[in-house]
Amino acid sequence: MDPAARGPRSRRFGDHRFLDARIVAVDDVNPEMREIRLRGPALARLSSKPGAHLPVEVPVPGQQPVLRTYSVWRHSPADASLTLRVAVHRPGGPGSRWATAAAAGDRIRLGVPRNRIVLDPRAAYHVFVGEETGAVPLLAMLAALPADAEVFGVLETTGPDQEMSPPSGARSLHWVHRGRAPAAGSTVLLRGVRELDLPRRPGVAYVAGEARTCQAVVRHLVRDRGWPRPAVKVQTHWTPGKTGLL
């Protein structure tokens, strides 16, 4: 495989760190989200934190594979398994087509998990904000918190049938629905954040999803609520016209 054919994203992650895995199960979480469970000896040696993401070599018929980045829903080194949740768009690009066609027995290559946002154990309380692409890492982070942690948050999707429950039976967050309104620059999610009844002292916020929406949430917390900027941790997943984490 010619590294140059894969473009700068492959060089950034480094081909020498890609690992082999096999798909063992594929399930529909909801009409627009697929869960893909992987196994392989290399997965037992990986280390990951809640909220991680990793690059996957997505096959394209008749062409070189392309890299797409997906969030880790669950990682269990003990049984050498790792589960991804992939948002599926119709019509969609190579990633959506791969996730739709993925089946048990398929083999793929993936990179090592990385984090742009991680839980802050010193936080007075935790706030989670994101749309459906951000919900995957945010719910994984929520499930990793101690049962007595103080939590607030709002997640957005198109409707009730698109909502997700956190793994391991953790507490749920409030969902808002945008219907047919665009996810980019979402006023629905921002309004949900504005309506959160938060303590007066700042906590730590974890914001993930579409770039313009994330920026609007940051401005609200910093300018309107007076939070220090370092207390708002952001992971932008996409914006119209661009691919992958930004």
ChimeraX commands (.cxc) that place a marker at each C-alpha (Angstrom):
marker #1 position 0.00,0.00,0.00 radius 0.5
marker #1 position 1.45,3.37,-1.04 radius 0.5
marker #1 position 1.21,5.66,2.03 radius 0.5
marker #1 position 0.91,8.68,-0.23 radius 0.5
marker #1 position -2.23,7.18,-1.78 radius 0.5
marker #1 position -3.95,7.34,1.59 radius 0.5
marker #1 position -3.26,11.03,2.11 radius 0.5
marker #1 position -2.10,13.08,5.10 radius 0.5
marker #1 position -4.49,11.49,7.62 radius 0.5
marker #1 position -2.78,8.10,7.23 radius 0.5
marker #1 position 0.67,9.66,7.67 radius 0.5
marker #1 position -0.53,11.49,10.76 radius 0.5
marker #1 position -1.58,8.30,12.53 radius 0.5
marker #1 position 1.37,6.28,11.20 radius 0.5
marker #1 position 0.93,3.06,9.18 radius 0.5
marker #1 position 3.25,1.11,11.47 radius 0.5
marker #1 position 0.70,1.40,14.31 radius 0.5
marker #1 position -2.22,-0.16,12.45 radius 0.5
marker #1 position -3.56,-3.42,13.84 radius 0.5
marker #1 position -5.57,-6.31,12.42 radius 0.5
marker #1 position -9.01,-7.18,13.79 radius 0.5
marker #1 position -12.06,-9.20,12.80 radius 0.5
marker #1 position -15.70,-8.19,12.97 radius 0.5
marker #1 position -17.60,-10.64,15.18 radius 0.5
marker #1 position -21.03,-8.95,15.37 radius 0.5
marker #1 position -22.95,-6.07,13.81 radius 0.5
marker #1 position -26.19,-4.66,15.23 radius 0.5
marker #1 position -28.50,-1.75,14.51 radius 0.5
marker #1 position -28.66,0.51,17.57 radius 0.5
marker #1 position -31.28,2.65,15.85 radius 0.5
marker #1 position -32.11,3.53,12.21 radius 0.5
marker #1 position -29.02,5.77,11.94 radius 0.5
marker #1 position -26.44,4.06,14.18 radius 0.5
marker #1 position -24.67,0.71,13.78 radius 0.5
marker #1 position -22.67,-1.08,16.44 radius 0.5
marker #1 position -19.66,-3.04,15.18 radius 0.5
marker #1 position -17.90,-5.39,17.58 radius 0.5
marker #1 position -14.30,-6.41,16.84 radius 0.5
marker #1 position -11.97,-9.00,18.22 radius 0.5
marker #1 position -8.29,-9.73,17.74 radius 0.5
marker #1 position -5.20,-10.53,19.84 radius 0.5
marker #1 position -3.84,-7.01,19.37 radius 0.5
marker #1 position -6.93,-5.53,21.06 radius 0.5
marker #1 position -5.91,-7.18,24.33 radius 0.5
marker #1 position -2.73,-5.11,24.35 radius 0.5
marker #1 position -4.38,-1.76,23.64 radius 0.5
marker #1 position -4.90,0.86,26.29 radius 0.5
marker #1 position -7.83,3.25,25.99 radius 0.5
marker #1 position -9.68,5.81,28.08 radius 0.5
marker #1 position -13.45,6.43,27.99 radius 0.5
marker #1 position -14.34,8.73,25.09 radius 0.5
marker #1 position -11.53,7.52,22.82 radius 0.5
marker #1 position -11.60,7.45,19.03 radius 0.5
marker #1 position -9.48,5.62,16.49 radius 0.5
marker #1 position -8.86,5.52,12.73 radius 0.5
marker #1 position -10.23,2.63,10.65 radius 0.5
marker #1 position -9.15,1.62,7.15 radius 0.5
marker #1 position -12.45,1.61,5.28 radius 0.5
marker #1 position -12.50,-0.53,2.13 radius 0.5
marker #1 position -13.62,1.10,-1.14 radius 0.5
marker #1 position -14.39,-1.32,-3.99 radius 0.5
marker #1 position -11.86,-0.97,-6.78 radius 0.5
marker #1 position -9.86,1.68,-4.94 radius 0.5
marker #1 position -7.39,2.13,-2.13 radius 0.5
marker #1 position -8.92,2.09,1.37 radius 0.5
marker #1 position -9.67,5.43,2.99 radius 0.5
marker #1 position -9.32,6.37,6.65 radius 0.5
marker #1 position -12.32,7.28,8.76 radius 0.5
marker #1 position -12.31,8.04,12.50 radius 0.5
marker #1 position -14.86,6.45,14.86 radius 0.5
marker #1 position -15.57,6.62,18.56 radius 0.5
marker #1 position -15.02,3.66,20.86 radius 0.5
marker #1 position -18.17,2.55,22.65 radius 0.5
marker #1 position -16.58,-0.18,24.72 radius 0.5
marker #1 position -13.13,-1.74,25.00 radius 0.5
marker #1 position -12.43,-4.93,26.93 radius 0.5
marker #1 position -8.76,-5.98,26.88 radius 0.5
marker #1 position -9.70,-9.04,28.96 radius 0.5
marker #1 position -11.51,-10.65,26.02 radius 0.5
marker #1 position -9.60,-8.80,23.28 radius 0.5
marker #1 position -12.71,-6.98,22.05 radius 0.5
marker #1 position -13.53,-3.44,21.04 radius 0.5
marker #1 position -16.89,-2.00,19.99 radius 0.5
marker #1 position -17.44,0.95,17.67 radius 0.5
marker #1 position -20.66,2.87,17.10 radius 0.5
marker #1 position -20.89,4.40,13.63 radius 0.5
marker #1 position -23.43,6.99,12.49 radius 0.5
marker #1 position -24.87,5.95,9.12 radius 0.5
marker #1 position -26.01,8.58,6.62 radius 0.5
marker #1 position -28.09,7.79,3.53 radius 0.5
marker #1 position -26.86,8.56,0.99 radius 0.5
marker #1 position -23.48,8.51,2.60 radius 0.5
marker #1 position -19.81,8.30,1.87 radius 0.5
marker #1 position -17.38,5.37,2.11 radius 0.5
marker #1 position -17.70,5.12,5.90 radius 0.5
marker #1 position -21.49,4.87,5.84 radius 0.5
marker #1 position -21.39,2.35,3.01 radius 0.5
marker #1 position -18.85,0.24,4.89 radius 0.5
marker #1 position -20.83,0.32,8.14 radius 0.5
marker #1 position -24.03,-0.61,6.30 radius 0.5
marker #1 position -22.42,-3.58,4.56 radius 0.5
marker #1 position -20.18,-4.73,7.44 radius 0.5
marker #1 position -20.71,-8.35,8.47 radius 0.5
marker #1 position -19.31,-10.86,10.94 radius 0.5
marker #1 position -16.11,-12.40,9.58 radius 0.5
marker #1 position -14.90,-9.26,7.77 radius 0.5
marker #1 position -11.35,-8.25,8.58 radius 0.5
marker #1 position -10.23,-4.66,8.99 radius 0.5
marker #1 position -7.24,-2.63,10.12 radius 0.5
marker #1 position -7.47,0.03,12.78 radius 0.5
marker #1 position -5.20,2.41,14.62 radius 0.5
marker #1 position -4.61,2.87,18.32 radius 0.5
marker #1 position -7.20,4.71,20.45 radius 0.5
marker #1 position -6.63,8.40,21.21 radius 0.5
marker #1 position -8.44,11.01,23.27 radius 0.5
marker #1 position -9.00,14.70,22.76 radius 0.5
marker #1 position -11.20,14.93,25.83 radius 0.5
marker #1 position -10.94,12.90,29.04 radius 0.5
marker #1 position -12.81,12.93,32.33 radius 0.5
marker #1 position -11.47,15.34,34.93 radius 0.5
marker #1 position -11.60,13.58,38.33 radius 0.5
marker #1 position -11.25,16.95,40.09 radius 0.5
marker #1 position -14.42,18.42,38.55 radius 0.5
marker #1 position -17.01,19.76,40.99 radius 0.5
marker #1 position -19.57,18.34,38.56 radius 0.5
marker #1 position -19.68,17.16,34.94 radius 0.5
marker #1 position -21.69,18.52,31.99 radius 0.5
marker #1 position -22.08,16.52,28.76 radius 0.5
marker #1 position -23.25,18.20,25.54 radius 0.5
marker #1 position -23.43,16.83,22.00 radius 0.5
marker #1 position -25.47,15.57,19.08 radius 0.5
marker #1 position -25.64,11.95,17.95 radius 0.5
marker #1 position -22.02,11.68,16.79 radius 0.5
marker #1 position -20.83,13.21,20.05 radius 0.5
marker #1 position -23.20,11.05,22.10 radius 0.5
marker #1 position -21.09,7.94,21.52 radius 0.5
marker #1 position -17.93,9.12,23.35 radius 0.5
marker #1 position -19.91,11.22,25.83 radius 0.5
marker #1 position -22.09,8.32,26.97 radius 0.5
marker #1 position -19.01,6.10,27.27 radius 0.5
marker #1 position -17.46,8.75,29.52 radius 0.5
marker #1 position -20.66,9.09,31.54 radius 0.5
marker #1 position -20.68,5.34,32.22 radius 0.5
marker #1 position -17.14,5.55,33.62 radius 0.5
marker #1 position -18.01,8.08,36.33 radius 0.5
marker #1 position -18.52,7.04,39.96 radius 0.5
marker #1 position -22.16,6.55,40.92 radius 0.5
marker #1 position -22.06,9.56,43.25 radius 0.5
marker #1 position -20.65,12.01,40.67 radius 0.5
marker #1 position -22.87,15.05,40.02 radius 0.5
marker #1 position -23.86,15.06,36.35 radius 0.5
marker #1 position -25.79,17.38,34.01 radius 0.5
marker #1 position -26.16,17.32,30.27 radius 0.5
marker #1 position -28.19,17.48,27.12 radius 0.5
marker #1 position -27.86,15.39,23.95 radius 0.5
marker #1 position -29.54,16.03,20.61 radius 0.5
marker #1 position -30.81,13.84,17.81 radius 0.5
marker #1 position -33.55,13.92,15.17 radius 0.5
marker #1 position -36.24,12.18,17.22 radius 0.5
marker #1 position -37.01,9.77,20.09 radius 0.5
marker #1 position -36.21,6.67,18.02 radius 0.5
marker #1 position -32.60,7.89,17.62 radius 0.5
marker #1 position -31.84,8.19,21.34 radius 0.5
marker #1 position -29.19,5.93,22.92 radius 0.5
marker #1 position -28.79,4.57,26.41 radius 0.5
marker #1 position -25.34,4.67,28.01 radius 0.5
marker #1 position -23.39,1.41,28.34 radius 0.5
marker #1 position -23.39,-0.62,31.54 radius 0.5
marker #1 position -26.72,0.74,32.75 radius 0.5
marker #1 position -25.31,4.15,33.72 radius 0.5
marker #1 position -27.65,7.07,34.37 radius 0.5
marker #1 position -29.28,8.73,31.37 radius 0.5
marker #1 position -29.02,12.30,30.10 radius 0.5
marker #1 position -31.75,14.60,28.80 radius 0.5
marker #1 position -32.37,14.41,25.03 radius 0.5
marker #1 position -33.71,17.14,22.75 radius 0.5
marker #1 position -34.96,16.60,19.19 radius 0.5
marker #1 position -34.27,18.82,16.18 radius 0.5
marker #1 position -36.59,17.01,13.74 radius 0.5
marker #1 position -35.68,18.11,10.21 radius 0.5
marker #1 position -33.64,21.10,11.34 radius 0.5
marker #1 position -29.92,20.91,10.42 radius 0.5
marker #1 position -27.46,19.45,12.91 radius 0.5
marker #1 position -24.82,21.99,11.83 radius 0.5
marker #1 position -25.02,25.13,13.94 radius 0.5
marker #1 position -27.91,23.61,15.89 radius 0.5
marker #1 position -30.02,26.14,17.78 radius 0.5
marker #1 position -31.99,23.28,19.33 radius 0.5
marker #1 position -28.99,21.89,21.20 radius 0.5
marker #1 position -27.80,25.35,22.21 radius 0.5
marker #1 position -31.24,26.16,23.62 radius 0.5
marker #1 position -31.13,22.92,25.61 radius 0.5
marker #1 position -27.80,23.96,27.13 radius 0.5
marker #1 position -29.11,27.43,27.95 radius 0.5
marker #1 position -31.99,25.81,29.85 radius 0.5
marker #1 position -29.74,23.63,32.03 radius 0.5
marker #1 position -30.06,24.56,35.69 radius 0.5
marker #1 position -26.38,24.40,36.65 radius 0.5
marker #1 position -24.73,25.29,39.96 radius 0.5
marker #1 position -23.30,28.81,40.07 radius 0.5
marker #1 position -19.74,27.59,40.39 radius 0.5
marker #1 position -18.22,26.16,37.18 radius 0.5
marker #1 position -17.78,22.44,36.72 radius 0.5
marker #1 position -16.15,20.73,33.73 radius 0.5
marker #1 position -18.02,20.45,30.42 radius 0.5
marker #1 position -17.37,17.89,27.68 radius 0.5
marker #1 position -18.70,19.07,24.31 radius 0.5
marker #1 position -18.58,16.83,21.23 radius 0.5
marker #1 position -20.13,16.85,17.76 radius 0.5
marker #1 position -20.51,19.30,14.88 radius 0.5
marker #1 position -17.95,22.10,14.91 radius 0.5
marker #1 position -20.18,25.19,14.70 radius 0.5
marker #1 position -22.54,23.83,17.35 radius 0.5
marker #1 position -19.61,23.10,19.65 radius 0.5
marker #1 position -18.32,26.65,19.19 radius 0.5
marker #1 position -21.74,28.08,20.09 radius 0.5
marker #1 position -21.89,25.98,23.27 radius 0.5
marker #1 position -18.39,27.11,24.27 radius 0.5
marker #1 position -19.36,30.77,23.78 radius 0.5
marker #1 position -22.46,30.32,25.93 radius 0.5
marker #1 position -20.60,28.67,28.82 radius 0.5
marker #1 position -17.68,31.11,28.74 radius 0.5
marker #1 position -19.39,34.40,27.90 radius 0.5
marker #1 position -22.86,33.94,29.35 radius 0.5
marker #1 position -22.11,31.76,32.37 radius 0.5
marker #1 position -18.62,33.02,33.12 radius 0.5
marker #1 position -16.83,29.67,32.98 radius 0.5
marker #1 position -13.06,29.65,32.47 radius 0.5
marker #1 position -12.26,28.41,28.96 radius 0.5
marker #1 position -10.08,25.48,30.17 radius 0.5
marker #1 position -13.15,24.08,31.97 radius 0.5
marker #1 position -14.83,23.43,28.59 radius 0.5
marker #1 position -13.28,20.45,26.79 radius 0.5
marker #1 position -14.21,20.17,23.11 radius 0.5
marker #1 position -13.98,17.41,20.51 radius 0.5
marker #1 position -15.27,18.44,17.07 radius 0.5
marker #1 position -16.30,15.47,14.92 radius 0.5
marker #1 position -17.47,17.04,11.67 radius 0.5
marker #1 position -18.76,20.06,9.83 radius 0.5
marker #1 position -20.37,20.29,6.37 radius 0.5
marker #1 position -17.86,19.74,3.57 radius 0.5
marker #1 position -15.14,18.15,5.70 radius 0.5
marker #1 position -14.39,14.58,6.77 radius 0.5
marker #1 position -13.32,13.19,10.13 radius 0.5
marker #1 position -12.42,14.77,13.44 radius 0.5
marker #1 position -11.35,18.37,12.94 radius 0.5
marker link #1:1,2 radius 0.2
marker link #1:2,3 radius 0.2
marker link #1:3,4 radius 0.2
marker link #1:4,5 radius 0.2
marker link #1:5,6 radius 0.2
marker link #1:6,7 radius 0.2
marker link #1:7,8 radius 0.2
marker link #1:8,9 radius 0.2
marker link #1:9,10 radius 0.2
marker link #1:10,11 radius 0.2
marker link #1:11,12 radius 0.2
marker link #1:12,13 radius 0.2
marker link #1:13,14 radius 0.2
marker link #1:14,15 radius 0.2
marker link #1:15,16 radius 0.2
marker link #1:16,17 radius 0.2
marker link #1:17,18 radius 0.2
marker link #1:18,19 radius 0.2
marker link #1:19,20 radius 0.2
marker link #1:20,21 radius 0.2
marker link #1:21,22 radius 0.2
marker link #1:22,23 radius 0.2
marker link #1:23,24 radius 0.2
marker link #1:24,25 radius 0.2
marker link #1:25,26 radius 0.2
marker link #1:26,27 radius 0.2
marker link #1:27,28 radius 0.2
marker link #1:28,29 radius 0.2
marker link #1:29,30 radius 0.2
marker link #1:30,31 radius 0.2
marker link #1:31,32 radius 0.2
marker link #1:32,33 radius 0.2
marker link #1:33,34 radius 0.2
marker link #1:34,35 radius 0.2
marker link #1:35,36 radius 0.2
marker link #1:36,37 radius 0.2
marker link #1:37,38 radius 0.2
marker link #1:38,39 radius 0.2
marker link #1:39,40 radius 0.2
marker link #1:40,41 radius 0.2
marker link #1:41,42 radius 0.2
marker link #1:42,43 radius 0.2
marker link #1:43,44 radius 0.2
marker link #1:44,45 radius 0.2
marker link #1:45,46 radius 0.2
marker link #1:46,47 radius 0.2
marker link #1:47,48 radius 0.2
marker link #1:48,49 radius 0.2
marker link #1:49,50 radius 0.2
marker link #1:50,51 radius 0.2
marker link #1:51,52 radius 0.2
marker link #1:52,53 radius 0.2
marker link #1:53,54 radius 0.2
marker link #1:54,55 radius 0.2
marker link #1:55,56 radius 0.2
marker link #1:56,57 radius 0.2
marker link #1:57,58 radius 0.2
marker link #1:58,59 radius 0.2
marker link #1:59,60 radius 0.2
marker link #1:60,61 radius 0.2
marker link #1:61,62 radius 0.2
marker link #1:62,63 radius 0.2
marker link #1:63,64 radius 0.2
marker link #1:64,65 radius 0.2
marker link #1:65,66 radius 0.2
marker link #1:66,67 radius 0.2
marker link #1:67,68 radius 0.2
marker link #1:68,69 radius 0.2
marker link #1:69,70 radius 0.2
marker link #1:70,71 radius 0.2
marker link #1:71,72 radius 0.2
marker link #1:72,73 radius 0.2
marker link #1:73,74 radius 0.2
marker link #1:74,75 radius 0.2
marker link #1:75,76 radius 0.2
marker link #1:76,77 radius 0.2
marker link #1:77,78 radius 0.2
marker link #1:78,79 radius 0.2
marker link #1:79,80 radius 0.2
marker link #1:80,81 radius 0.2
marker link #1:81,82 radius 0.2
marker link #1:82,83 radius 0.2
marker link #1:83,84 radius 0.2
marker link #1:84,85 radius 0.2
marker link #1:85,86 radius 0.2
marker link #1:86,87 radius 0.2
marker link #1:87,88 radius 0.2
marker link #1:88,89 radius 0.2
marker link #1:89,90 radius 0.2
marker link #1:90,91 radius 0.2
marker link #1:91,92 radius 0.2
marker link #1:92,93 radius 0.2
marker link #1:93,94 radius 0.2
marker link #1:94,95 radius 0.2
marker link #1:95,96 radius 0.2
marker link #1:96,97 radius 0.2
marker link #1:97,98 radius 0.2
marker link #1:98,99 radius 0.2
marker link #1:99,100 radius 0.2
marker link #1:100,101 radius 0.2
marker link #1:101,102 radius 0.2
marker link #1:102,103 radius 0.2
marker link #1:103,104 radius 0.2
marker link #1:104,105 radius 0.2
marker link #1:105,106 radius 0.2
marker link #1:106,107 radius 0.2
marker link #1:107,108 radius 0.2
marker link #1:108,109 radius 0.2
marker link #1:109,110 radius 0.2
marker link #1:110,111 radius 0.2
marker link #1:111,112 radius 0.2
marker link #1:112,113 radius 0.2
marker link #1:113,114 radius 0.2
marker link #1:114,115 radius 0.2
marker link #1:115,116 radius 0.2
marker link #1:116,117 radius 0.2
marker link #1:117,118 radius 0.2
marker link #1:118,119 radius 0.2
marker link #1:119,120 radius 0.2
marker link #1:120,121 radius 0.2
marker link #1:121,122 radius 0.2
marker link #1:122,123 radius 0.2
marker link #1:123,124 radius 0.2
marker link #1:124,125 radius 0.2
marker link #1:125,126 radius 0.2
marker link #1:126,127 radius 0.2
marker link #1:127,128 radius 0.2
marker link #1:128,129 radius 0.2
marker link #1:129,130 radius 0.2
marker link #1:130,131 radius 0.2
marker link #1:131,132 radius 0.2
marker link #1:132,133 radius 0.2
marker link #1:133,134 radius 0.2
marker link #1:134,135 radius 0.2
marker link #1:135,136 radius 0.2
marker link #1:136,137 radius 0.2
marker link #1:137,138 radius 0.2
marker link #1:138,139 radius 0.2
marker link #1:139,140 radius 0.2
marker link #1:140,141 radius 0.2
marker link #1:141,142 radius 0.2
marker link #1:142,143 radius 0.2
marker link #1:143,144 radius 0.2
marker link #1:144,145 radius 0.2
marker link #1:145,146 radius 0.2
marker link #1:146,147 radius 0.2
marker link #1:147,148 radius 0.2
marker link #1:148,149 radius 0.2
marker link #1:149,150 radius 0.2
marker link #1:150,151 radius 0.2
marker link #1:151,152 radius 0.2
marker link #1:152,153 radius 0.2
marker link #1:153,154 radius 0.2
marker link #1:154,155 radius 0.2
marker link #1:155,156 radius 0.2
marker link #1:156,157 radius 0.2
marker link #1:157,158 radius 0.2
marker link #1:158,159 radius 0.2
marker link #1:159,160 radius 0.2
marker link #1:160,161 radius 0.2
marker link #1:161,162 radius 0.2
marker link #1:162,163 radius 0.2
marker link #1:163,164 radius 0.2
marker link #1:164,165 radius 0.2
marker link #1:165,166 radius 0.2
marker link #1:166,167 radius 0.2
marker link #1:167,168 radius 0.2
marker link #1:168,169 radius 0.2
marker link #1:169,170 radius 0.2
marker link #1:170,171 radius 0.2
marker link #1:171,172 radius 0.2
marker link #1:172,173 radius 0.2
marker link #1:173,174 radius 0.2
marker link #1:174,175 radius 0.2
marker link #1:175,176 radius 0.2
marker link #1:176,177 radius 0.2
marker link #1:177,178 radius 0.2
marker link #1:178,179 radius 0.2
marker link #1:179,180 radius 0.2
marker link #1:180,181 radius 0.2
marker link #1:181,182 radius 0.2
marker link #1:182,183 radius 0.2
marker link #1:183,184 radius 0.2
marker link #1:184,185 radius 0.2
marker link #1:185,186 radius 0.2
marker link #1:186,187 radius 0.2
marker link #1:187,188 radius 0.2
marker link #1:188,189 radius 0.2
marker link #1:189,190 radius 0.2
marker link #1:190,191 radius 0.2
marker link #1:191,192 radius 0.2
marker link #1:192,193 radius 0.2
marker link #1:193,194 radius 0.2
marker link #1:194,195 radius 0.2
marker link #1:195,196 radius 0.2
marker link #1:196,197 radius 0.2
marker link #1:197,198 radius 0.2
marker link #1:198,199 radius 0.2
marker link #1:199,200 radius 0.2
marker link #1:200,201 radius 0.2
marker link #1:201,202 radius 0.2
marker link #1:202,203 radius 0.2
marker link #1:203,204 radius 0.2
marker link #1:204,205 radius 0.2
marker link #1:205,206 radius 0.2
marker link #1:206,207 radius 0.2
marker link #1:207,208 radius 0.2
marker link #1:208,209 radius 0.2
marker link #1:209,210 radius 0.2
marker link #1:210,211 radius 0.2
marker link #1:211,212 radius 0.2
marker link #1:212,213 radius 0.2
marker link #1:213,214 radius 0.2
marker link #1:214,215 radius 0.2
marker link #1:215,216 radius 0.2
marker link #1:216,217 radius 0.2
marker link #1:217,218 radius 0.2
marker link #1:218,219 radius 0.2
marker link #1:219,220 radius 0.2
marker link #1:220,221 radius 0.2
marker link #1:221,222 radius 0.2
marker link #1:222,223 radius 0.2
marker link #1:223,224 radius 0.2
marker link #1:224,225 radius 0.2
marker link #1:225,226 radius 0.2
marker link #1:226,227 radius 0.2
marker link #1:227,228 radius 0.2
marker link #1:228,229 radius 0.2
marker link #1:229,230 radius 0.2
marker link #1:230,231 radius 0.2
marker link #1:231,232 radius 0.2
marker link #1:232,233 radius 0.2
marker link #1:233,234 radius 0.2
marker link #1:234,235 radius 0.2
marker link #1:235,236 radius 0.2
marker link #1:236,237 radius 0.2
marker link #1:237,238 radius 0.2
marker link #1:238,239 radius 0.2
marker link #1:239,240 radius 0.2
marker link #1:240,241 radius 0.2
marker link #1:241,242 radius 0.2
marker link #1:242,243 radius 0.2
marker link #1:243,244 radius 0.2
marker link #1:244,245 radius 0.2
marker link #1:245,246 radius 0.2
view
